[in-house]
Amino acid sequence: MNIDTNHKRRSEDWRGNWKSLGRQSIRAGVGSFHHAVAPVLLLGQCITLLPVVNIFSANYRTVRFKMKSFRCIYSLLYLVLTGIYCVLSIRWYIRKGLNISYFANCIYMVVVYLSAWLFFFIAIDWHSILDAFANCERSFLRDHYRLQSRGTFNLVWKIRFAGFAIFALALVEDWLNYYSAYQSNIVQIATCNRTNVTVWHNFYLREHPHVFHLLPFNGFTIAVTEWINRCMRYTWTYLDIFIISFCYGAQFRYEQIFRRLLAVRGIACPTHFWHELRMDYVAVSELVNVLDTRFGHLILLACANDMYFIATQLFNGFQRRRAIANYVYFWYSLLLLMFRTIVMLYVGSGVYVASTSPLQLLRNVSSKNWGIDLQRLTDEVASGENVLSGKQFFFLKRQLILAMAGTLVTYELVLLDQVKKIPDSSTDCTYF
């Protein structure tokens, strides 16, 4: 539809509404990445990660890292105690003789402990990350973008639902792990005919021998050990949740540009509209570059770790287990790991997909409405590589999911051919 003399009144109304859109005030913080991710940050702080203060403040500039705060002391205490715990654990596994199971446990501890330190350094620089999001989002929080997002899942819903849903599934996994270990403990007591220890005494000596062969067995030691283990287990899951959160933050802005283009499809838009839209697109692309620079190491660590443990767990799937709870926990844990890995890769690759989605709409604009800003915008969408990566070793595109699946199948065949079966630990009657 073109604006002509037969539609003069309609054109004047449309232009008046168009100009007024740019003068709409920004509603303080609502709809921003800072507003959307705040509960997810709180979730991380419960497990000692990202110790920043004022995360629920309406003004993102007040969110900062504060050394003399409970959150920071809580995180540093965890880092110190977990460092000691990991050293004791790895030392124990080396003394016992590394097999595929012990080696996987060592890798798990190193990755989780490294992740905790990376999150601590991210917290120190969190204000600059929010600055980058705020600089990008100034235009996107205005009504001419907000109105296009009505009736769709907004950024707040996407980030919070994904984060809390995956964390809830991890809570179930943790409970199944605990119950599975308890059932294995019952089997071991029956097999080894132990009558001189209580069930719980045997449970903790068997599950944490690297701790209790050096430290006294009492309530305080058990509480600290369980706290460290719970935080480590959830840190592994939170790494994927955090990547999903900031990927949604960038992807959603590209989607807003796409929906705005859909709203004006077939309308002869003024020159300043295309200039404004191009500046918005460039702002999101600059944000993606910032995220790739700041979080590329997290993406690399998460993908490598998830891929390694999927391969290891697939191999362990062929081992026999004496307790039914062991089977239930194992397959639930494996399926959850595969699920959150695929979700993380899918959402991460969605940034690139969303950045290219406006291209077809731009090419369908009538040639008589073509201008220099529209041409530049089309070129940027067509030629730009707005994609997140793992420190440039690989790029988060949809093809990566299939590539990882193919690699896992190949690696699994090698493991099945070369690695010996792991004996059932429930029949091991030794503690240390």
C-alpha positions as CSV (number, residue, x, y, z in Angstrom):
1,M,0.0,0.0,0.0
2,N,1.5,3.4,-1.1
3,I,0.6,6.8,0.3
4,D,-1.1,8.9,-2.5
5,T,-3.5,11.8,-2.8
6,N,-6.5,9.6,-2.4
7,H,-5.3,8.7,1.1
8,K,-4.0,12.1,2.2
9,R,-5.9,12.3,5.4
10,R,-4.9,8.8,6.4
11,S,-1.3,9.6,5.5
12,E,-1.3,12.8,7.7
13,D,-2.7,10.8,10.7
14,W,-0.2,8.0,10.2
15,R,2.7,10.5,10.0
16,G,1.5,12.3,13.2
17,N,1.3,9.0,15.1
18,W,4.7,8.1,13.7
19,K,6.4,11.2,15.0
20,S,4.7,10.8,18.4
21,L,6.2,7.4,18.9
22,G,9.7,8.8,19.2
23,R,8.6,11.1,22.0
24,Q,7.3,8.3,24.3
25,S,9.0,8.1,27.6
26,I,10.9,5.0,28.7
27,R,9.3,3.2,31.5
28,A,11.9,2.8,34.2
29,G,13.7,-0.5,33.8
30,V,10.6,-2.6,33.0
31,G,11.3,-4.9,30.1
32,S,15.1,-4.5,30.3
33,F,17.6,-7.3,30.6
34,H,18.5,-6.1,34.1
35,H,14.8,-6.3,35.1
36,A,14.4,-9.7,33.5
37,V,17.5,-11.4,34.8
38,A,17.3,-10.2,38.5
39,P,15.6,-13.3,39.9
40,V,18.0,-15.5,37.9
41,L,20.9,-13.7,39.6
42,L,19.3,-14.2,43.0
43,L,19.1,-17.9,42.1
44,G,22.8,-17.9,41.4
45,Q,23.6,-16.0,44.6
46,C,21.9,-18.7,46.6
47,I,24.6,-21.1,45.4
48,T,27.4,-18.5,46.0
49,L,27.7,-17.2,42.4
50,L,27.6,-13.6,41.1
51,P,27.9,-11.7,44.4
52,V,26.6,-8.3,43.3
53,V,24.3,-6.0,45.4
54,N,21.1,-4.2,44.5
55,I,20.0,-6.6,41.8
56,F,16.4,-5.7,42.2
57,S,17.0,-2.0,42.1
58,A,15.0,-0.1,39.4
59,N,18.2,1.8,38.5
60,Y,20.7,-0.6,37.0
61,R,23.6,1.8,37.8
62,T,23.2,0.9,41.5
63,V,24.0,-2.7,40.8
64,R,27.6,-3.3,41.6
65,F,30.2,-5.6,43.1
66,K,30.9,-4.8,46.8
67,M,33.8,-6.5,48.5
68,K,32.5,-5.7,52.0
69,S,29.1,-7.4,51.6
70,F,27.6,-10.7,52.9
71,R,27.3,-12.0,49.3
72,C,31.0,-11.5,48.6
73,I,32.1,-13.1,51.9
74,Y,29.7,-16.0,51.2
75,S,31.2,-16.5,47.8
76,L,34.8,-16.2,48.9
77,L,34.2,-18.7,51.8
78,Y,32.8,-21.2,49.3
79,L,35.7,-20.7,46.9
80,V,38.3,-21.4,49.7
81,L,36.5,-24.4,51.1
82,T,35.7,-25.8,47.7
83,G,39.3,-25.4,46.6
84,I,40.4,-27.6,49.6
85,Y,37.6,-30.1,48.9
86,C,38.6,-30.4,45.3
87,V,42.3,-30.9,46.1
88,L,41.4,-33.7,48.7
89,S,39.1,-35.3,46.2
90,I,41.5,-35.4,43.2
91,R,44.3,-36.6,45.5
92,W,42.1,-39.4,46.7
93,Y,41.1,-40.4,43.1
94,I,44.8,-40.4,42.0
95,R,45.7,-42.6,45.0
96,K,42.9,-45.1,44.2
97,G,44.0,-45.3,40.5
98,L,42.3,-43.2,37.8
99,N,39.6,-45.0,35.7
100,I,37.0,-43.4,33.5
101,S,34.7,-42.8,36.4
102,Y,37.3,-41.2,38.7
103,F,38.7,-39.2,35.8
104,A,35.2,-37.9,35.0
105,N,34.8,-36.8,38.6
106,C,38.1,-34.9,38.5
107,I,37.1,-33.1,35.3
108,Y,33.7,-32.3,36.9
109,M,35.3,-30.7,40.0
110,V,37.9,-28.7,38.0
111,V,35.2,-27.4,35.6
112,V,32.8,-26.5,38.4
113,Y,35.5,-24.8,40.5
114,L,36.8,-22.9,37.5
115,S,33.2,-21.8,36.7
116,A,32.7,-20.4,40.2
117,W,35.8,-18.3,39.8
118,L,34.7,-17.1,36.4
119,F,31.4,-16.0,37.8
120,F,33.2,-14.2,40.6
121,F,35.2,-12.2,38.0
122,I,32.0,-11.5,36.0
123,A,30.4,-10.1,39.1
124,I,33.3,-7.7,39.5
125,D,32.6,-6.3,36.0
126,W,28.8,-6.8,36.1
127,H,28.1,-3.0,36.0
128,S,29.8,-2.7,32.6
129,I,27.8,-5.6,31.2
130,L,24.6,-3.9,32.3
131,D,25.9,-0.7,30.7
132,A,26.2,-2.5,27.4
133,F,22.7,-3.8,27.6
134,A,21.3,-0.4,28.6
135,N,23.0,1.4,25.7
136,C,21.4,-1.1,23.3
137,E,18.0,-1.1,24.9
138,R,17.2,2.6,25.1
139,S,15.2,2.6,21.9
140,F,13.7,-0.9,22.5
141,L,12.0,0.1,25.7
142,R,9.9,2.8,23.9
143,D,6.3,2.2,22.9
144,H,6.9,1.7,19.2
145,Y,8.7,-1.5,20.1
146,R,6.7,-2.4,23.2
147,L,3.4,-2.3,21.2
148,Q,4.8,-4.8,18.7
149,S,5.6,-7.3,21.5
150,R,2.1,-7.5,22.9
151,G,0.6,-11.0,22.7
152,T,4.1,-12.6,22.5
153,F,6.4,-14.1,25.2
154,N,8.4,-11.1,26.4
155,L,12.0,-11.1,27.6
156,V,11.0,-11.4,31.3
157,W,8.9,-14.5,30.7
158,K,11.6,-16.2,28.5
159,I,14.5,-15.7,30.8
160,R,12.7,-16.5,34.1
161,F,10.8,-19.4,32.8
162,A,13.8,-21.1,31.2
163,G,16.0,-20.4,34.2
164,F,13.6,-21.6,36.9
165,A,12.3,-24.6,34.8
166,I,15.8,-26.0,34.3
167,F,16.7,-25.3,37.9
168,A,13.6,-27.1,39.1
169,L,14.5,-30.1,36.9
170,A,18.0,-30.0,38.5
171,L,16.4,-30.1,42.0
172,V,14.6,-33.3,41.0
173,E,17.9,-34.7,39.6
174,D,19.7,-33.9,42.9
175,W,17.0,-35.6,44.9
176,L,17.2,-38.7,42.7
177,N,21.0,-38.7,43.1
178,Y,20.6,-38.6,46.8
179,Y,18.0,-41.4,46.9
180,S,20.0,-43.5,44.4
181,A,23.1,-43.2,46.6
182,Y,21.1,-44.1,49.7
183,Q,19.7,-47.3,47.9
184,S,23.2,-48.2,46.8
185,N,24.3,-47.8,50.4
186,I,21.6,-50.2,51.6
187,V,22.7,-52.8,49.0
188,Q,26.3,-52.4,50.1
189,I,25.4,-52.9,53.8
190,A,23.5,-56.1,52.9
191,T,26.3,-57.4,50.6
192,C,29.1,-56.6,53.1
193,N,27.1,-57.7,56.1
194,R,27.9,-54.6,58.1
195,T,26.3,-54.5,61.5
196,N,28.7,-52.2,63.4
197,V,27.8,-48.9,61.7
198,T,24.5,-47.0,61.3
199,V,23.0,-46.5,57.8
200,W,23.9,-42.8,57.7
201,H,27.4,-43.3,59.1
202,N,28.1,-45.9,56.3
203,F,26.4,-43.6,53.8
204,Y,28.7,-40.6,54.3
205,L,31.9,-42.7,54.7
206,R,31.1,-44.3,51.4
207,E,30.1,-41.2,49.5
208,H,32.8,-38.9,50.8
209,P,35.8,-41.0,51.8
210,H,38.3,-38.4,50.6
211,V,36.9,-36.1,53.4
212,F,36.3,-38.4,56.3
213,H,39.6,-40.3,56.1
214,L,41.2,-37.0,57.2
215,L,38.5,-35.1,59.1
216,P,36.4,-36.2,62.1
217,F,32.9,-37.6,61.4
218,N,30.5,-35.1,63.0
219,G,27.5,-32.9,62.1
220,F,29.6,-29.8,61.2
221,T,31.8,-31.7,58.8
222,I,28.7,-33.4,57.2
223,A,26.9,-30.0,56.9
224,V,29.9,-28.3,55.2
225,T,30.5,-31.2,52.9
226,E,26.8,-31.4,51.8
227,W,26.7,-27.6,51.3
228,I,29.8,-27.7,49.0
229,N,28.4,-30.6,47.0
230,R,25.0,-29.0,46.5
231,C,26.6,-25.7,45.3
232,M,28.9,-27.6,43.0
233,R,26.1,-29.6,41.5
234,Y,23.9,-26.6,40.9
235,T,26.8,-24.5,39.5
236,W,27.1,-27.0,36.7
237,T,23.4,-26.4,35.8
238,Y,23.6,-22.7,36.4
239,L,26.3,-22.3,33.8
240,D,23.9,-23.3,31.1
241,I,21.1,-21.2,32.6
242,F,23.3,-18.1,32.6
243,I,24.3,-18.6,28.9
244,I,20.6,-19.1,28.0
245,S,19.7,-15.8,29.8
246,F,22.1,-13.5,28.0
247,C,21.5,-15.2,24.7
248,Y,17.8,-14.5,25.1
249,G,18.7,-10.9,25.9
250,A,20.3,-10.3,22.5
251,Q,17.9,-12.6,20.5
252,F,14.8,-10.8,21.8
253,R,16.0,-7.4,20.5
254,Y,16.5,-8.8,17.0
255,E,13.0,-10.3,17.2
256,Q,11.6,-6.9,18.1
257,I,13.2,-5.4,15.0
258,F,11.7,-8.2,12.9
259,R,8.2,-7.6,14.4
260,R,8.5,-3.9,13.7
261,L,9.3,-4.5,10.1
262,L,6.3,-6.9,9.9
263,A,4.0,-4.1,11.3
264,V,5.0,-1.7,8.4
265,R,5.1,-4.2,5.6
266,G,3.7,-2.7,2.5
267,I,3.8,0.9,3.9
268,A,6.0,3.6,2.3
269,C,8.1,4.5,5.4
270,P,10.0,7.8,5.7
271,T,13.7,8.0,5.4
272,H,14.3,8.7,9.1
273,F,12.5,5.4,10.0
274,W,15.1,3.4,8.1
275,H,17.9,5.4,9.7
276,E,16.5,4.7,13.1
277,L,16.0,1.0,12.4
278,R,19.5,0.7,11.1
279,M,20.9,2.3,14.3
280,D,18.9,-0.1,16.4
281,Y,20.2,-3.0,14.4
282,V,23.7,-1.8,14.8
283,A,23.2,-1.4,18.5
284,V,22.1,-5.0,19.0
285,S,25.0,-6.2,16.8
286,E,27.5,-4.3,19.0
287,L,25.9,-5.9,22.1
288,V,26.4,-9.3,20.5
289,N,30.1,-8.5,20.0
290,V,30.4,-7.4,23.6
291,L,28.7,-10.6,24.8
292,D,30.9,-12.8,22.6
293,T,34.0,-11.1,24.1
294,R,32.9,-11.2,27.7
295,F,31.3,-14.6,27.8
296,G,33.0,-16.6,25.1
297,H,35.1,-18.5,27.7
298,L,31.8,-19.6,29.5
299,I,30.4,-20.9,26.2
300,L,33.6,-22.8,25.4
301,L,33.7,-24.3,28.9
302,A,30.0,-25.2,29.0
303,C,30.0,-26.9,25.6
304,A,33.2,-28.8,26.2
305,N,32.0,-30.0,29.6
306,D,28.5,-30.9,28.5
307,M,29.8,-32.8,25.5
308,Y,32.4,-34.7,27.5
309,F,29.9,-35.8,30.2
310,I,27.2,-36.8,27.7
311,A,29.8,-39.1,26.0
312,T,30.9,-40.5,29.4
313,Q,27.4,-41.0,30.7
314,L,26.3,-42.8,27.4
315,F,29.2,-45.2,28.0
316,N,28.1,-45.7,31.6
317,G,24.6,-46.5,30.4
318,F,25.9,-50.0,29.5
319,Q,26.9,-50.8,33.1
320,R,24.8,-53.0,35.3
321,R,23.3,-51.6,38.5
322,R,21.8,-53.5,41.4
323,A,19.3,-50.9,42.6
324,I,16.3,-49.8,40.5
325,A,16.8,-46.2,41.9
326,N,20.3,-46.2,40.2
327,Y,18.7,-46.8,36.8
328,V,16.1,-44.2,37.3
329,Y,18.6,-41.6,38.4
330,F,21.1,-42.4,35.7
331,W,18.7,-42.1,32.8
332,Y,17.0,-39.0,34.2
333,S,20.4,-37.3,34.7
334,L,21.5,-38.2,31.2
335,L,18.3,-37.0,29.6
336,L,18.4,-33.8,31.6
337,L,22.0,-33.1,30.6
338,M,21.2,-33.7,26.9
339,F,18.0,-31.5,27.2
340,R,19.7,-28.5,28.8
341,T,22.7,-28.8,26.4
342,I,20.4,-28.8,23.4
343,V,18.3,-25.9,24.9
344,M,21.5,-23.9,25.5
345,L,22.8,-24.5,22.0
346,Y,19.4,-23.9,20.4
347,V,18.9,-20.5,22.2
348,G,22.5,-19.5,21.6
349,S,22.2,-20.3,17.9
350,G,18.9,-18.4,17.8
351,V,20.9,-15.1,18.1
352,Y,22.3,-15.7,14.6
353,V,19.0,-16.8,13.2
354,A,17.1,-13.8,14.7
355,S,19.8,-11.4,13.3
356,T,19.2,-12.7,9.7
357,S,15.4,-12.9,9.9
358,P,14.7,-9.3,8.7
359,L,16.5,-9.9,5.4
360,Q,13.6,-11.2,3.4
361,L,11.3,-8.4,4.5
362,L,13.9,-5.8,3.6
363,R,14.4,-7.3,0.1
364,N,10.7,-7.2,-0.5
365,V,10.5,-3.4,0.0
366,S,9.5,-1.7,-3.2
367,S,12.3,-0.2,-5.2
368,K,10.7,3.2,-5.4
369,N,10.9,3.4,-1.6
370,W,14.6,2.4,-1.6
371,G,17.1,4.7,0.0
372,I,20.7,4.8,1.3
373,D,19.8,3.8,4.9
374,L,17.6,0.9,3.7
375,Q,20.5,-0.2,1.5
376,R,22.9,-0.1,4.3
377,L,20.6,-1.9,6.7
378,T,20.1,-4.7,4.1
379,D,23.8,-5.0,3.6
380,E,24.4,-5.2,7.3
381,V,21.8,-7.9,7.8
382,A,23.0,-9.9,4.7
383,S,26.8,-9.7,5.4
384,G,27.0,-9.4,9.2
385,E,28.2,-12.3,11.3
386,N,26.2,-11.5,14.5
387,V,26.9,-14.8,16.2
388,L,28.2,-15.9,19.6
389,S,31.2,-18.3,19.8
390,G,33.3,-20.2,22.2
391,K,36.3,-17.9,22.0
392,Q,36.2,-18.2,18.2
393,F,36.9,-21.9,18.3
394,F,33.4,-22.6,17.2
395,F,30.3,-20.6,16.4
396,L,26.8,-21.1,17.9
397,K,24.8,-21.9,14.8
398,R,22.2,-24.6,14.3
399,Q,24.7,-26.8,12.4
400,L,26.7,-27.1,15.6
401,I,24.0,-29.3,17.2
402,L,24.3,-31.9,14.5
403,A,28.1,-31.6,14.5
404,M,28.3,-32.3,18.2
405,A,25.9,-35.2,17.8
406,G,28.0,-36.8,15.1
407,T,31.2,-36.3,17.2
408,L,29.5,-38.0,20.3
409,V,28.5,-41.0,18.2
410,T,32.0,-41.5,16.9
411,Y,33.6,-41.0,20.4
412,E,31.1,-43.4,21.9
413,L,32.1,-46.2,19.5
414,V,35.7,-45.6,20.4
415,L,34.9,-45.9,24.1
416,L,32.9,-49.1,23.7
417,D,35.7,-50.7,21.8
418,Q,38.6,-49.6,24.0
419,V,37.5,-49.0,27.6
420,K,36.9,-51.7,30.1
421,K,33.6,-52.0,32.0
422,I,33.5,-50.3,35.4
423,P,32.9,-52.7,38.3
424,D,29.8,-52.1,40.5
425,S,30.8,-49.9,43.4
426,S,28.0,-51.2,45.6
427,T,29.9,-54.5,46.0
428,D,33.1,-52.7,47.2
429,C,33.3,-53.3,51.0
430,T,36.2,-50.9,51.6
431,Y,35.9,-47.3,52.8
432,F,39.4,-45.9,52.2
